[in-house]
Amino acid sequence: MIEKDKTRILYAKSCCKRLQLLGLLVISQLLFYTGYTQNGATFSLPDGQSKVEIPFENHNNLIILQLKIGRQINSRFILDSGAENTVLIQKVIGDILDLEYTQEYTIGGAGTKDNIKAYRARDVIMKIEGLKARPVDIFVLEEDYLQLPQYLGIRVQGILGLDFFKNLVVRIDYEDRKLVVYDPATFEKPRRYKGVPVIKEKGKPYLKGRLCVEDEKCQKARFLIDTGASHAILVEMNEQNQISVPRQHIEGSLGRGLSGDIPGYIGRVDSINVGGFQLEEVITSFTRRYSKIQRKGRVGTIGGELLSRFDVIIHLKENMIYLKPSEKFDEKFEHNMSGLQLMAFGEDLNRLKVIYVRDGSPADKAGVKEGDEILKINWIWVNWYSLSHIYSIFRSRQNRTIRLKILRGDGKKRVKFDLKRMI
């Protein structure tokens, strides 16, 4: 029998803010204010082992892990250090496994639509190759509100949150696409890495930093470390900070929350300094569409586009993060220069359609329209690309020529345009 909590609305920031108007994918923390705390560690190393390597897929700077739910169903989950809980986004999987749903929740999320529902499932086994796992409670969405597969272009079944980090030291090697997981009891401070203290609130890791927007308007700030977000920086504008949108910016939807689209702005900040490392002209998202509960005491989040400039080690038991600049550290931050937003569809998610064209963008001037199906990009069929690769092409360089073959209605058409930096 499901116990329904009718007295509270639980605030939840989205598991997934989709690939948006200009290709920005934001995936951020999911907060369930239930008063529930998971005791003990969900994952640990096998006896006698001091470290384990786990490969991952990298899609738009998101870490996608292979795991089994209930020891039966192979699945992909996004590893999200900003998520308090683990979330299954496809209830049909829970129904197949006959999960026990013990409580129903109403969730008010970031976005513009009505509340949605989720359920707590007790004692679910989530097995990752190479690690020991004990049963854990997870949350299951009533419907697939997030549409992760369509916006990522791959099958994804959920979000793996802080349960993964609680009893492990986790090194994220974005370049080689692997996690190196250490036993905290035997882990030694690595050479050539700089240790930076982490502030924990509700188990979530925060870094102190200094953000300079423009004209030397700088502010000390605290940022959530969010491996489940592909943006570089997201700033939550509110009465607690004086950060304003840069003069040169574009306006639109930053992502999709559990409750709908999240409006905001995208621009470049002059710099951000975290742990003594300074990065220049960083693409940054700005929004006011967050609950006061979530944004209290922080300025925003640092996501995968910035984190991937480092080799990162997260050691939450010691409240530390270790950073070492990677070869990507000095690369210029770029945004989608086409003006197109795409969505994957079809049984194998290997077809692409245009769901948004920014007014005045190169694609708009070339005549691309919402609803067009993209057949080829630069003479190559789209099913040879991942959606992540296509967006990397759109961010690649100013004046790069893009040739599209599109299907509109019953007719095919060829268009050509040059990428143009809009911010």
C-alpha positions as MATLAB code, in Angstrom:
seq = 'MIEKDKTRILYAKSCCKRLQLLGLLVISQLLFYTGYTQNGATFSLPDGQSKVEIPFENHNNLIILQLKIGRQINSRFILDSGAENTVLIQKVIGDILDLEYTQEYTIGGAGTKDNIKAYRARDVIMKIEGLKARPVDIFVLEEDYLQLPQYLGIRVQGILGLDFFKNLVVRIDYEDRKLVVYDPATFEKPRRYKGVPVIKEKGKPYLKGRLCVEDEKCQKARFLIDTGASHAILVEMNEQNQISVPRQHIEGSLGRGLSGDIPGYIGRVDSINVGGFQLEEVITSFTRRYSKIQRKGRVGTIGGELLSRFDVIIHLKENMIYLKPSEKFDEKFEHNMSGLQLMAFGEDLNRLKVIYVRDGSPADKAGVKEGDEILKINWIWVNWYSLSHIYSIFRSRQNRTIRLKILRGDGKKRVKFDLKRMI';
ca = [
       0.000    0.000    0.000;
       1.492    3.326   -1.043;
       1.556    5.997    1.621;
       0.750    9.336   -0.026;
       2.108   12.522    1.523;
      -0.659   15.077    0.976;
       0.700   17.727    3.295;
       3.862   18.749    1.482;
       5.044   19.662   -1.948;
       8.593   18.504   -2.442;
      10.803   20.790   -4.425;
      12.935   19.084   -7.055;
      15.301   20.596   -9.493;
      15.292   18.686  -12.711;
      17.143   15.467  -13.301;
      17.418   16.655  -16.815;
      17.336   20.058  -18.435;
      17.332   19.136  -22.057;
      19.445   20.045  -25.042;
      18.094   23.527  -25.470;
      17.724   26.336  -27.942;
      21.399   26.492  -28.715;
      22.416   22.990  -27.813;
      23.031   23.590  -24.101;
      22.466   20.463  -22.066;
      21.991   21.067  -18.373;
      21.501   18.200  -16.001;
      21.369   19.185  -12.378;
      20.474   17.966   -8.940;
      17.258   16.357   -7.863;
      16.277   17.233   -4.316;
      13.677   15.296   -2.383;
      12.977   17.021    0.915;
      11.634   13.908    2.590;
      13.672   13.887    5.751;
      14.958   10.509    4.589;
      18.653    9.664    4.815;
      20.214    6.528    3.368;
      22.344    4.864    6.022;
      25.666    3.294    5.151;
      27.403    3.006    1.823;
      25.678    1.792   -1.319;
      28.875    0.944   -3.231;
      32.229   -0.311   -1.979;
      35.325   -2.060   -3.296;
      35.651   -5.845   -3.195;
      37.663   -7.160   -0.261;
      41.407   -6.853   -0.793;
      41.194   -4.325   -3.640;
      42.424   -0.755   -3.283;
      41.152    0.575   -6.616;
      38.932   -0.314   -9.565;
      38.702    1.223  -13.046;
      35.249    1.726  -14.552;
      34.822    2.882  -18.176;
      32.144    5.423  -19.016;
      30.563    7.023  -22.046;
      30.975   10.768  -22.412;
      28.046   12.575  -23.998;
      28.223   16.376  -23.874;
      30.515   16.133  -20.822;
      28.043   13.850  -19.043;
      29.294   10.655  -17.417;
      27.150    7.699  -18.519;
      27.676    4.497  -16.528;
      26.551    0.970  -17.344;
      24.788   -0.791  -14.470;
      22.244   -3.487  -13.763;
      19.002   -2.841  -11.930;
      17.859   -5.717   -9.779;
      20.710   -7.823  -11.195;
      18.585   -8.273  -14.323;
      18.168   -5.221  -16.516;
      21.172   -3.605  -18.201;
      20.834    0.158  -18.168;
      22.624    3.484  -18.470;
      22.617    6.047  -15.667;
      24.072    9.564  -15.575;
      26.517   10.002  -12.682;
      25.381   13.154  -10.894;
      27.280   14.550   -7.893;
      24.570   17.214   -7.567;
      21.750   14.713   -7.038;
      20.840   13.801   -3.496;
      19.022   10.664   -4.620;
      19.120    7.998   -7.293;
      16.246    8.237   -9.761;
      14.755    5.800  -12.257;
      13.046    7.779  -15.015;
      11.232    4.809  -16.631;
       8.596    3.345  -14.326;
       8.014    0.471  -16.741;
      11.364   -0.969  -15.637;
      10.307   -0.796  -11.996;
       7.031   -2.486  -12.867;
       8.832   -5.288  -14.733;
      11.057   -5.857  -11.685;
       8.000   -5.715   -9.425;
       9.595   -3.043   -7.231;
       7.849   -2.262   -3.976;
       6.565    1.323   -4.083;
       6.138    2.450   -0.486;
       5.436    6.153   -0.755;
       4.131    8.639   -3.303;
       5.481   12.182   -3.639;
       4.322   15.315   -5.383;
       7.251   17.177   -6.880;
       7.381   20.842   -7.804;
      10.330   21.268  -10.148;
      12.238   23.989  -11.926;
      10.205   24.995  -14.952;
       6.788   26.319  -15.808;
       4.308   23.428  -15.692;
       2.338   21.595  -13.038;
       3.697   19.264  -10.379;
       4.531   15.654  -11.192;
       4.632   12.434   -9.204;
       7.329   10.040   -8.076;
       7.476    6.939   -5.893;
      10.020    5.561   -3.461;
      11.069    1.973   -4.133;
      12.699    0.066   -1.288;
      15.808   -2.132   -1.308;
      16.735   -2.009   -4.982;
      19.990   -3.632   -6.107;
      21.983   -1.516   -8.565;
      25.080   -3.438   -9.641;
      28.142   -1.788  -11.226;
      30.804   -4.103  -12.628;
      33.817   -4.264  -10.290;
      32.048   -2.902   -7.193;
      30.118   -4.399   -4.327;
      26.613   -3.039   -3.849;
      23.983   -3.252   -1.167;
      20.254   -2.573   -1.588;
      19.300    1.096   -1.778;
      16.062    3.072   -1.877;
      15.508    4.899   -5.165;
      12.869    7.241   -6.563;
      10.842    6.297   -9.635;
       9.119    8.905  -11.814;
       5.512    8.144  -12.680;
       6.105    9.109  -16.312;
       9.138    9.801  -18.493;
       8.854   13.569  -18.053;
      12.502   14.091  -18.926;
      12.785   12.564  -22.405;
      16.492   11.955  -21.831;
      16.928    9.509  -24.729;
      15.541   11.964  -27.291;
      17.695   14.843  -26.096;
      20.874   12.808  -25.586;
      20.429   10.537  -28.570;
      21.127    7.402  -26.465;
      19.073    5.158  -24.214;
      19.329    6.426  -20.622;
      17.246    5.067  -17.783;
      18.127    7.219  -14.792;
      20.319    9.395  -12.578;
      22.869    7.931  -10.146;
      23.371   10.440   -7.346;
      25.448   10.848   -4.219;
      24.990    7.187   -3.243;
      27.940    6.480   -5.537;
      30.316    8.951   -3.863;
      29.572    8.343   -0.170;
      32.117    5.625    0.583;
      34.488    5.942   -2.367;
      37.212    8.234   -3.647;
      36.313    8.882   -7.284;
      38.749   10.055   -9.929;
      37.134   11.300  -13.142;
      39.377   11.034  -16.192;
      37.358   12.807  -18.890;
      40.101   12.375  -21.499;
      40.362    8.570  -21.212;
      36.677    8.188  -20.303;
      37.168    6.210  -17.142;
      36.569    6.418  -13.420;
      39.263    5.222  -11.059;
      37.596    4.334   -7.769;
      39.740    4.096   -4.620;
      39.190    2.760   -1.133;
      39.281    5.804    1.204;
      41.212    3.752    3.802;
      44.196    3.275    1.493;
      43.922    6.368   -0.729;
      46.958    8.665   -0.665;
      47.024   12.291   -1.708;
      48.200   12.296   -5.333;
      51.159   14.227   -6.643;
      50.696   17.050   -9.149;
      47.086   17.516   -8.019;
      46.015   20.544   -6.016;
      43.754   19.872   -3.059;
      40.780   22.203   -2.643;
      38.470   22.090    0.413;
      34.864   21.154   -0.208;
      31.888   22.438    1.767;
      29.150   19.843    2.217;
      25.480   20.643    2.723;
      22.893   17.852    2.698;
      25.783   15.714    1.523;
      26.322   17.788   -1.602;
      29.781   19.188   -2.454;
      30.361   22.923   -2.927;
      33.461   24.865   -3.996;
      34.290   28.445   -3.178;
      35.237   30.554   -6.163;
      35.494   34.066   -7.543;
      33.374   35.061  -10.531;
      34.087   38.167  -12.633;
      31.262   38.986  -15.031;
      32.516   42.075  -16.859;
      34.198   45.398  -16.199;
      35.962   43.803  -13.224;
      32.655   43.242  -11.408;
      33.792   40.319   -9.301;
      32.097   38.419   -6.534;
      33.141   35.597   -4.268;
      30.737   32.753   -4.746;
      29.927   29.188   -3.781;
      29.184   26.654   -6.514;
      27.745   23.164   -6.415;
      30.037   20.583   -8.050;
      27.608   19.056  -10.531;
      28.860   16.204  -12.711;
      25.276   15.798  -13.912;
      25.299   19.106  -15.782;
      27.032   19.597  -19.104;
      27.219   23.395  -18.899;
      30.352   25.146  -17.631;
      28.680   27.516  -15.156;
      25.064   28.156  -14.210;
      24.346   31.312  -12.184;
      21.124   31.554  -10.180;
      20.299   35.252  -10.001;
      18.465   36.267   -6.833;
      18.376   38.766   -4.007;
      21.394   37.131   -2.375;
      23.897   38.092   -5.071;
      24.607   41.098   -7.254;
      25.517   39.178  -10.390;
      23.973   40.536  -13.573;
      23.767   39.249  -17.128;
      26.628   40.387  -19.420;
      25.696   43.080  -21.923;
      26.374   40.700  -24.806;
      24.094   37.717  -24.355;
      21.378   35.665  -25.989;
      18.002   34.921  -24.439;
      16.089   31.682  -24.493;
      15.382   28.414  -22.716;
      18.329   27.037  -20.733;
      16.927   23.602  -20.226;
      13.987   21.446  -19.359;
      13.102   20.859  -15.727;
      10.748   18.245  -14.360;
       8.048   20.885  -14.650;
       8.922   22.396  -18.012;
      11.294   24.811  -19.708;
      13.670   27.024  -17.710;
      14.046   30.495  -19.229;
      17.229   32.535  -18.962;
      20.238   34.032  -20.695;
      23.596   32.820  -21.998;
      26.720   34.976  -22.103;
      30.424   35.003  -21.297;
      31.863   35.912  -17.914;
      35.343   37.434  -17.890;
      36.716   34.735  -15.594;
      36.102   32.243  -12.843;
      38.708   31.249  -10.274;
      38.283   27.979   -8.376;
      40.998   26.460   -6.215;
      43.520   28.971   -7.553;
      42.867   27.980  -11.178;
      41.529   30.738  -13.390;
      39.572   30.161  -16.595;
      38.799   33.029  -18.986;
      35.750   33.994  -21.085;
      33.625   31.134  -19.836;
      30.222   30.459  -21.412;
      27.714   30.908  -18.561;
      23.967   30.424  -18.155;
      21.892   32.841  -16.048;
      18.428   32.157  -14.666;
      15.944   33.226  -11.991;
      13.725   30.158  -12.321;
      14.721   28.214   -9.208;
      13.047   27.615   -5.875;
      14.320   29.591   -2.888;
      14.961   26.338   -1.049;
      17.391   25.191   -3.693;
      19.289   28.370   -4.343;
      19.747   29.510   -0.730;
      23.389   30.015    0.170;
      24.895   29.468   -3.254;
      25.392   31.312   -6.521;
      25.126   28.415   -8.921;
      26.700   25.251  -10.248;
      29.890   24.147  -11.979;
      29.214   21.478  -14.591;
      30.993   19.097  -16.916;
      32.158   21.627  -19.522;
      34.325   23.258  -16.846;
      35.155   20.118  -14.843;
      36.368   18.374  -18.005;
      39.200   20.937  -18.179;
      40.692   19.021  -15.233;
      41.502   15.557  -14.060;
      39.201   15.507  -11.001;
      39.303   13.476   -7.798;
      36.304   13.750   -5.451;
      36.913   12.647   -1.849;
      33.743   13.492    0.042;
      34.659   11.617    3.232;
      37.574   14.044    3.692;
      35.701   17.059    2.258;
      38.268   17.498   -0.506;
      38.462   17.692   -4.259;
      41.781   17.361   -6.115;
      42.313   19.127   -9.440;
      44.946   18.819  -12.128;
      44.608   20.801  -15.382;
      44.191   18.591  -18.451;
      45.272   19.239  -22.027;
      41.860   20.805  -22.596;
      42.396   23.448  -19.885;
      43.333   26.335  -22.219;
      40.808   25.586  -24.966;
      38.388   28.400  -25.724;
      34.850   27.936  -24.439;
      32.380   27.903  -27.329;
      28.626   27.779  -27.712;
      26.460   26.333  -30.485;
      27.069   28.581  -33.512;
      24.393   27.103  -35.801;
      21.202   28.246  -34.075;
      19.726   24.734  -34.287;
      18.262   22.541  -31.591;
      17.803   18.897  -32.542;
      15.984   15.870  -31.156;
      16.661   12.197  -31.829;
      13.770    9.949  -32.767;
      13.035    6.566  -34.292;
      13.314    3.090  -32.851;
      17.110    3.274  -32.702;
      17.289    7.028  -31.999;
      19.317    7.415  -35.190;
      17.102    9.999  -36.892;
      17.193   13.728  -36.145;
      14.625   16.470  -36.474;
      14.859   20.211  -35.916;
      12.798   21.359  -32.943;
      14.007   24.969  -32.786;
      15.753   27.501  -35.041;
      16.999   30.723  -33.467;
      15.835   33.866  -35.286;
      18.658   35.485  -37.250;
      21.030   32.541  -36.771;
      23.041   31.053  -39.655;
      20.633   28.109  -39.940;
      17.638   30.461  -39.956;
      19.111   32.611  -42.715;
      19.850   29.466  -44.732;
      16.176   28.499  -44.579;
      16.205   25.599  -42.088;
      12.789   25.266  -40.442;
      11.361   23.640  -37.353;
      10.167   20.145  -38.208;
      12.833   19.480  -40.841;
      14.490   16.087  -40.620;
      18.276   16.202  -40.987;
      19.467   13.423  -43.299;
      23.131   14.330  -43.831;
      25.672   16.707  -42.288;
      28.639   17.553  -44.501;
      27.778   14.658  -46.850;
      27.680   12.069  -44.029;
      24.453   10.325  -43.005;
      23.404   11.401  -39.494;
      23.207    7.820  -38.227;
      27.019    7.749  -38.404;
      27.162   10.552  -35.828;
      26.228   10.680  -32.172;
      24.102   13.659  -31.201;
      26.930   14.744  -28.917;
      29.331   14.720  -31.886;
      26.945   16.827  -33.968;
      26.776   19.490  -31.263;
      30.573   19.454  -31.015;
      30.638   20.228  -34.755;
      28.253   23.142  -34.220;
      30.617   24.480  -31.519;
      33.818   23.783  -33.441;
      34.945   27.064  -35.015;
      33.800   30.379  -36.421;
      33.103   30.386  -40.196;
      33.142   26.606  -40.553;
      30.853   25.659  -43.442;
      27.973   23.308  -42.635;
      26.110   21.515  -45.427;
      22.801   19.844  -44.614;
      20.560   17.556  -46.562;
      17.069   17.838  -45.099;
      13.692   16.192  -45.565;
      10.709   18.538  -45.459;
       7.374   16.911  -46.078;
       7.811   14.752  -49.175;
      10.712   16.737  -50.583;
      14.435   16.845  -49.980;
      16.519   20.000  -49.903;
      20.162   21.006  -49.510;
      21.214   24.039  -47.484;
      24.573   25.552  -46.583;
      25.644   28.070  -43.947;
      28.740   29.174  -42.043;
      28.916   28.936  -38.263;
      28.827   32.308  -36.526;
      29.740   33.074  -32.928;
      26.703   34.754  -31.300;
      28.253   35.411  -27.878;
];
